[in-house]
Amino acid sequence: MDPMDFDRDELLAIFSAETEDNLREMEEAFVRLESAPDDVETLQAVFRAAHTIKGNAGGLGFPALARFAHALEEVLDRIRSGSLALSTSIATVLLESVDGLRELVVAAIAGHDGLRQEHLDLIERLMTVAEHADRPRGDALPSAAQDRDDRRASIGRRWADLEGAFSRSQTLRVDIEKLDRMLNLTGEIAVARERLGDLLDRCTRTGQVEAVVEAHRAADRLFLDLQEEVMKIRMVPLGPTFRQFFRAVRDVATASGKQAHLELSGEDVDVDTNVIEHLRDPLTHLVRNAVDHGIESPEVRLAAGKEPSGRVHLNARHEGGSIVIQVQDDGAGLDRARIIARARAHGDRRDLDAMPDGELFRLILEPGFSTAERVTEFSGRGVGMDVVRRNVERLRGSIAVDGRPGAGTTITLRLPLTLAIIRGFSVGVGDDTYVVPLDSVVECLEFPRDAGDAGRGVLSLRGRPLPYLRLRHHFRCATPPPERENVLVMRYYDQQVCLVVDRLIGESQTVIKPLGGVLGSLPGLSGSAILGSGRVALILEVDTLLREALKDGLAA
């Protein structure tokens, strides 16, 4: 590679990262300025961001990108000088211009610096905005009027096409591939450490090896320190990801003729970058759903004694070794009677009236639960919610639903802090070893000898009926069952469900390796791990297995 080409690649990488930061800042600023147009500090910041993008684009030889940024800068200069008042229609044009800039940056870096017709149309609309600088405050631009359904469709396309970046530190940028290599190294050290510990344990039973054991303990402490530092590097605050949804709330509310605002808490909560990457799409769906199907129109809210503007609250907090994220709205809420009626219409024969709220409301997460009707309190909340649930469970997380009619809905996601390492509990089935997340295990006990050999059933635990799934049946284990089997009592939302295994091995820290090929598509498996003995263990996707145990109405 030519050295000059390498230098330009480095410059383009820096330009891409800095421009994405500036575009995110502009997006947040435009939404903020809509409700506080006289915020001079925000106006100055957004003008500087546009000016920086224009200057950098010109310096790198991207004239088309610089031209587009200049048109946006002209409008911002009019707003900053006070000759143009920021209205909703103008804010819409400015936000669409941010999307246009984002597309142009991606294209320019790929070697295609040019303006398509939609970009030329946006420049013309920006020029029209600048020419109407003396228009009275609040007047809408004729060219900004759009059909509501068209706007809704454009919002969907825009959010599907955005190329989100990982949240970046303001003081340090680290190549994610380097972090992954470091993490893989710690994984190999973990395997070597377990093997060494196993060998030393055998030596202690045959001779005096205190010095060797102490050396191992010292190396163990160093390893744990290294592992902790690597994990800290990968941890980033949720704030930048959360703040992206100011735009989503604003756009969906505008398109549906509603008023809504976003509130944030827990922005400083740190989580692994890989978790954030996989979390963005489910959160986008939940936030948009809260506005589109949860928040009522201003007239309906006023009639119910509420403020005309609805509230969507994104909250994050740490709980033990997990991250808890809640999406709350103060909208129409969930109606038990309507959900029960819809479930019975779908053929559910369970005693739905006796179901606790948490279990009943989770029905909206089932595939196809909601129809295309949009007139009930929970209309639309089932559309795509099963996809959200599957995405969350792939992260080894869980999702819970709560709400009351007229009092809003709360969706709670519980996720691991990292996707790379878990505290696992190893069990044996036949000749194979499996690992379950330790946080899901409530207790262990012996499987009753008189319980039979069925693959699924119900056992009594201190007078309480609990459904169980026998893993040797589920995985079609060919070896004969042992004389004694064991039960793992697992936590499944607000219930307890059992997995029956051949033997209990114990707790260990498990480095997760991805599954590929045929195994990657098998239900009930989420990854693999290398044991201290050098053998491979499969990591179980507990939620999928526990749902299997609850089939056919076995749950109490």
DOZAMAR-632164 format. One line per 4 residues: number of its first residue (from 1); for each residue x, y, z of C-alpha. Coordinates in steps of 0.001 Angstrom, whole numbers, plus 500000, padded with zeros to 6 digits. Layout:
! residues N
NUM) X:Y:Z | ... .
//
This chain:
! residues 556
1) 500000:500000:500000 | 501235:503478:499158 | 502159:505425:502328 | 500041:508384:501212 .
5) 497042:506106:500795 | 497561:504805:504308 | 497710:508354:505673 | 494474:509254:503876 .
9) 492766:506166:505252 | 493752:507287:508730 | 492392:510777:508041 | 489124:509388:506694 .
13) 488697:507211:509778 | 489154:510254:512027 | 486849:512327:509799 | 484144:509640:509954 .
17) 484275:509380:513754 | 484322:513139:514366 | 481560:513797:511841 | 479295:511188:513422 .
21) 479812:512894:516794 | 478952:516279:515269 | 475869:514926:513496 | 474603:513316:516691 .
25) 475138:516613:518526 | 473243:518505:515802 | 470360:516032:515881 | 469941:516370:519637 .
29) 470293:520153:519415 | 467542:520583:516811 | 465086:518595:518920 | 466059:520656:521981 .
33) 465797:523962:520115 | 462249:523170:519008 | 461073:523669:522582 | 463772:526209:523577 .
37) 464533:528279:520425 | 466300:531016:522421 | 468982:528679:523814 | 471991:530668:522591 .
41) 474581:528140:523785 | 472935:525279:521870 | 472620:527471:518773 | 476314:528287:518883 .
45) 477254:524637:519371 | 475173:523395:516438 | 476527:526148:514169 | 480100:525197:515099 .
49) 479339:521539:514336 | 478018:522365:510847 | 480945:524703:510176 | 483425:522009:511241 .
53) 481856:519437:508920 | 481993:521899:506022 | 485638:522783:506672 | 486752:519179:507060 .
57) 484880:518122:503915 | 486559:520885:501888 | 489980:520005:503235 | 489566:516334:502280 .
61) 488401:517165:498759 | 484650:516501:499106 | 483091:519566:497366 | 479584:518103:497115 .
65) 479500:517344:500845 | 480909:520808:501609 | 478229:522430:499420 | 475442:520644:501273 .
69) 476941:521562:504664 | 477234:525204:503508 | 473494:525356:502688 | 472702:524044:506181 .
73) 475158:526503:507722 | 473384:529420:505998 | 470085:528540:507658 | 471745:528081:511047 .
77) 473422:531475:510688 | 470003:533106:510089 | 468591:531377:513164 | 471615:532382:515229 .
81) 471319:536022:514149 | 467630:536104:515066 | 466338:536813:511566 | 464741:533349:511316 .
85) 462524:531748:513951 | 462808:528007:514418 | 459393:526428:513809 | 458374:522773:513674 .
89) 458474:522752:509871 | 461959:524289:509841 | 463162:521813:512459 | 461879:519001:510235 .
93) 463930:520293:507295 | 467011:520636:509500 | 466661:517085:510827 | 466229:515739:507309 .
97) 469392:517642:506393 | 471275:515817:509149 | 470160:512542:507562 | 471320:513854:504183 .
101) 474720:514766:505604 | 475067:511341:507178 | 474365:509647:503831 | 476763:511956:501984 .
105) 479571:511329:504482 | 479243:507548:504091 | 479195:507883:500288 | 482130:510332:500175 .
109) 484340:508105:502313 | 483456:505222:499978 | 484665:507343:497032 | 481345:508717:495721 .
113) 481235:512418:496530 | 478152:513615:494664 | 474637:514968:495200 | 471632:512880:494238 .
117) 468296:514463:493373 | 466955:514115:496917 | 470021:515978:498214 | 469520:518763:495646 .
121) 465869:518980:496717 | 466969:519343:500332 | 469413:522125:499392 | 466563:523914:497606 .
125) 464368:523583:500681 | 467189:524939:502860 | 467565:527910:500503 | 463805:528488:500696 .
129) 464060:528481:504485 | 466867:531073:504355 | 464894:533264:501931 | 461943:533276:504354 .
133) 464057:534634:507188 | 461601:537492:507771 | 458547:535216:507974 | 456748:535644:511336 .
137) 457519:533118:514072 | 455539:529890:513838 | 454615:530175:510130 | 455034:526942:508197 .
141) 456844:526740:504905 | 454596:525693:502013 | 457172:523194:500733 | 457381:521482:504151 .
145) 453771:520275:504185 | 453674:516472:503895 | 451079:513794:504182 | 451174:512163:507641 .
149) 451435:508619:506290 | 454288:509615:503982 | 456131:511101:506939 | 455564:507907:508948 .
153) 457017:505800:506120 | 460017:508096:505764 | 460698:507796:509492 | 460774:504008:509195 .
157) 463127:504105:506221 | 465364:506661:507877 | 465803:504672:511091 | 466337:501460:509133 .
161) 469090:503058:507038 | 471018:504956:509695 | 474539:503675:510186 | 474933:503990:513937 .
165) 478388:504035:515433 | 479499:502638:518775 | 479464:505174:521553 | 482915:506732:521642 .
169) 484897:508285:524436 | 485686:511993:524074 | 489317:511422:525045 | 490283:508048:523563 .
173) 489371:506057:520455 | 490252:502379:520493 | 489986:499998:517525 | 487357:497419:518513 .
177) 489376:494685:516772 | 492272:495330:519170 | 489916:495011:522114 | 488551:491764:520714 .
181) 492085:490379:520400 | 492783:491350:524000 | 489571:489683:525067 | 490433:486500:523160 .
185) 493815:486521:524886 | 492176:486697:528301 | 489983:483801:527232 | 493013:481673:526438 .
189) 494603:482675:529742 | 491394:481625:531486 | 491579:478175:529912 | 495254:477796:530835 .
193) 494561:478977:534372 | 491813:476419:534902 | 493984:473625:533573 | 496868:474675:535812 .
197) 494556:474821:538779 | 493282:471329:538032 | 496830:469942:537830 | 497903:471697:541037 .
201) 494879:470349:542829 | 495996:466829:541976 | 499534:467605:543146 | 498357:468808:546552 .
205) 496935:465357:547198 | 500269:463658:546445 | 503032:465986:547642 | 504131:469289:549142 .
209) 503691:471957:546499 | 502824:474987:548629 | 505229:477280:546762 | 503782:476281:543408 .
213) 500268:476823:544674 | 501185:480281:545966 | 502747:481164:542589 | 499567:480055:540896 .
217) 497510:482253:543224 | 499699:485254:542409 | 499327:484619:538685 | 495616:484202:539215 .
221) 495352:487634:540805 | 497249:489174:537898 | 494943:487489:535429 | 491852:488795:537196 .
225) 493310:492315:537204 | 494019:492082:533466 | 490560:490768:532763 | 488954:493567:534774 .
229) 490950:496239:532922 | 490023:494805:529521 | 486361:494757:530470 | 486570:498362:531682 .
233) 487957:499447:528309 | 484983:497851:526574 | 482481:499512:528903 | 480883:502714:527631 .
237) 478062:504861:529070 | 474534:504425:527758 | 473992:508201:527510 | 474953:508660:523819 .
241) 472734:505731:522813 | 469813:507005:524883 | 470098:510546:523509 | 469614:509274:519955 .
245) 465980:508599:520846 | 465135:512284:521290 | 464893:512297:517510 | 462779:509136:517374 .
249) 460244:510465:519901 | 460030:513811:518132 | 459605:512314:514652 | 456983:509711:515575 .
253) 454975:512233:517622 | 455039:514767:514771 | 454022:512141:512204 | 451081:510893:514303 .
257) 449787:514325:515374 | 450757:513851:519017 | 452885:515645:521569 | 455571:513708:523420 .
261) 458918:514273:525064 | 461710:511972:526223 | 463181:511894:529714 | 466421:510099:530555 .
265) 467987:508750:533724 | 470977:506490:534251 | 472913:507951:531308 | 476189:507314:533135 .
269) 475519:503572:533517 | 478263:501627:531716 | 477693:498564:529559 | 479736:496495:527091 .
273) 479923:497952:523572 | 478650:494680:522079 | 475547:494846:524277 | 474864:498386:523041 .
277) 475267:497280:519429 | 472630:494549:519806 | 470386:496673:522030 | 469889:499613:519679 .
281) 467248:498001:517440 | 465033:496627:520261 | 465140:499976:522065 | 464280:501834:518862 .
285) 461206:499646:518402 | 460117:500009:522034 | 460524:503802:522072 | 458674:504288:518790 .
289) 455971:501863:519937 | 455525:503806:523183 | 454764:506988:521245 | 452831:505464:518362 .
293) 450627:503075:520346 | 450979:504172:523957 | 450766:507956:524062 | 447283:509320:523346 .
297) 446418:512369:521260 | 446470:515738:523080 | 442654:515901:523046 | 442273:512462:524616 .
301) 444922:513223:527239 | 443285:516515:528195 | 439919:514780:528529 | 441554:512231:530867 .
305) 443060:514976:533027 | 446607:514522:531729 | 449090:516981:530294 | 448684:517259:526493 .
309) 452317:516190:525995 | 453019:512551:526737 | 456142:511357:528508 | 458482:508521:527536 .
313) 461100:507731:530163 | 464264:505744:529449 | 465941:504548:532632 | 469024:502391:533239 .
317) 470570:501021:536416 | 472881:498273:537627 | 471453:495388:539625 | 474055:492856:540704 .
321) 475819:491573:537602 | 473096:492800:535262 | 471955:495994:533582 | 468253:496878:533861 .
325) 466747:499184:531221 | 463150:500384:531399 | 461028:502054:528721 | 458077:503733:530435 .
329) 455256:505795:528987 | 452338:507554:530655 | 449896:506673:527889 | 446865:504449:527512 .
333) 448395:501467:529265 | 447333:497807:529055 | 443840:496409:529614 | 443586:492890:531092 .
337) 440114:492268:529680 | 441121:493148:526132 | 444298:491058:526289 | 442328:488067:527638 .
341) 439742:488447:524875 | 442435:488619:522220 | 444269:485589:523661 | 441078:483508:523683 .
345) 440400:484556:520115 | 443830:483120:519295 | 442906:479774:520875 | 444583:480045:524286 .
349) 442726:477589:526585 | 444478:478401:529849 | 442764:479986:532834 | 443716:483507:531781 .
353) 441543:485211:534421 | 443660:483666:537195 | 446984:484623:535566 | 449030:487291:537376 .
357) 449526:490534:535456 | 453191:489908:534639 | 452496:486550:533013 | 449365:487725:531195 .
361) 450975:490879:529793 | 453861:488820:528409 | 451374:487406:525909 | 451875:490555:523828 .
365) 455429:489266:523200 | 454140:486153:521441 | 454359:485980:517618 | 451229:487188:515853 .
369) 449385:488068:519061 | 448315:491496:517831 | 446293:492026:514657 | 446384:494992:512286 .
373) 443642:496808:514248 | 444793:500029:515848 | 441750:500963:517929 | 442296:499112:521227 .
377) 444423:500138:524177 | 447082:497582:523251 | 446710:497774:519454 | 450022:497269:517710 .
381) 451973:496315:520812 | 452272:492734:519574 | 453534:493689:516136 | 457257:493157:516245 .
385) 457324:492643:519999 | 458154:488966:519512 | 461197:490113:517514 | 462209:492380:520405 .
389) 461852:489460:522808 | 463988:487163:520635 | 466700:489822:520280 | 466798:490358:524035 .
393) 466937:486628:524762 | 469820:486244:522293 | 471688:488613:524597 | 470939:486172:527467 .
397) 468483:488755:528775 | 464813:488810:529735 | 461911:491157:529071 | 458966:491922:531350 .
401) 455782:493937:530739 | 453669:495877:533218 | 450888:498416:532835 | 447391:499522:533768 .
405) 444601:501133:531729 | 445193:504870:531520 | 448375:504716:533598 | 450954:503796:530966 .
409) 453122:500796:530199 | 456563:499783:531442 | 458831:497420:529472 | 461767:496162:531552 .
413) 464850:494621:529955 | 467351:492768:532121 | 470668:492121:530362 | 474177:490958:531196 .
417) 476846:493652:531484 | 478972:491814:528934 | 478451:489169:526268 | 481976:487823:526577 .
421) 482156:486280:530057 | 479502:484855:532377 | 479453:483290:535802 | 478293:479831:534833 .
425) 477095:476674:536535 | 478203:473471:534789 | 476008:470382:534596 | 476442:466996:532957 .
429) 474031:465169:530658 | 475332:461837:529393 | 478937:462331:528294 | 478427:466048:527612 .
433) 478812:469162:529739 | 476491:472164:529571 | 476683:475576:531210 | 473789:477707:532478 .
437) 474076:481308:533778 | 474550:481139:537531 | 472245:484132:538091 | 469311:482040:536826 .
441) 469866:479191:539318 | 467705:479351:542457 | 468647:476010:544062 | 469686:472421:543322 .
445) 468090:469233:544619 | 467757:465530:543884 | 465184:464456:541319 | 462545:462206:542951 .
449) 463086:458551:542025 | 459328:457977:541620 | 458825:460874:539185 | 459033:458630:536108 .
453) 461122:459063:532985 | 458960:461454:530929 | 460652:464274:529056 | 458385:466894:530640 .
457) 456192:466939:533704 | 455459:468528:537056 | 457183:467869:540362 | 456268:469035:543846 .
461) 458707:471276:545668 | 457665:471925:549264 | 454031:471603:548247 | 454407:473774:545128 .
465) 453947:472245:541655 | 456829:473150:539332 | 457088:472207:535638 | 460301:470520:534545 .
469) 462166:469650:531337 | 464523:466657:531218 | 467598:467707:529251 | 468610:464148:528286 .
473) 465243:463791:526510 | 465453:467262:524977 | 468918:466582:523541 | 468094:462905:522759 .
477) 470956:461545:524809 | 471685:457906:523821 | 473453:456834:527013 | 471392:455205:529816 .
481) 470273:457539:532631 | 472209:457507:535916 | 470811:456003:539060 | 470444:459475:540540 .
485) 469353:462590:538618 | 469421:466189:539782 | 467164:469209:539432 | 468138:472812:538778 .
489) 465385:475141:539936 | 465612:478098:537555 | 464178:481587:537729 | 461901:482426:534762 .
493) 460497:485945:535223 | 458165:485686:538231 | 457966:481876:538063 | 460250:478962:538853 .
497) 460837:476173:536330 | 463108:473103:536610 | 465741:471519:534396 | 466553:467867:535126 .
501) 470220:466914:534558 | 472363:463844:535176 | 474955:465472:537444 | 475964:468791:538997 .
505) 479541:469940:538363 | 479760:473400:539898 | 480378:477098:539437 | 483012:478562:537125 .
509) 483778:481719:535188 | 483010:480954:531549 | 484451:482626:528466 | 481830:482496:525714 .
513) 482756:481408:522215 | 480256:481827:519346 | 478572:478859:517715 | 478788:478445:513975 .
517) 477354:476233:511265 | 474622:473799:512248 | 474913:474340:516007 | 474347:478098:515639 .
521) 470757:477531:514499 | 469753:474974:517145 | 467201:476250:519694 | 468284:476209:523306 .
525) 472004:476899:522669 | 473643:480330:522888 | 477384:479617:522702 | 480229:477353:523694 .
529) 483062:477333:526207 | 486395:475509:526597 | 486668:473721:529915 | 489780:473334:532031 .
533) 490061:469747:530806 | 490270:471022:527228 | 486784:469708:526304 | 484064:471895:524811 .
537) 480872:472672:526744 | 477710:474156:525252 | 476082:477168:526899 | 472321:476807:527237 .
541) 469826:479490:526230 | 467781:479091:529385 | 464667:481071:528399 | 464064:478899:525328 .
545) 464357:475701:527384 | 462119:476972:530173 | 459441:477984:527684 | 459625:474410:526389 .
549) 458989:473175:529931 | 455944:475444:530210 | 454269:474097:527066 | 450827:472500:527130 .
553) 449778:474440:530221 | 452161:472730:532622 | 452870:475966:534520 | 451246:476313:537881 .
//
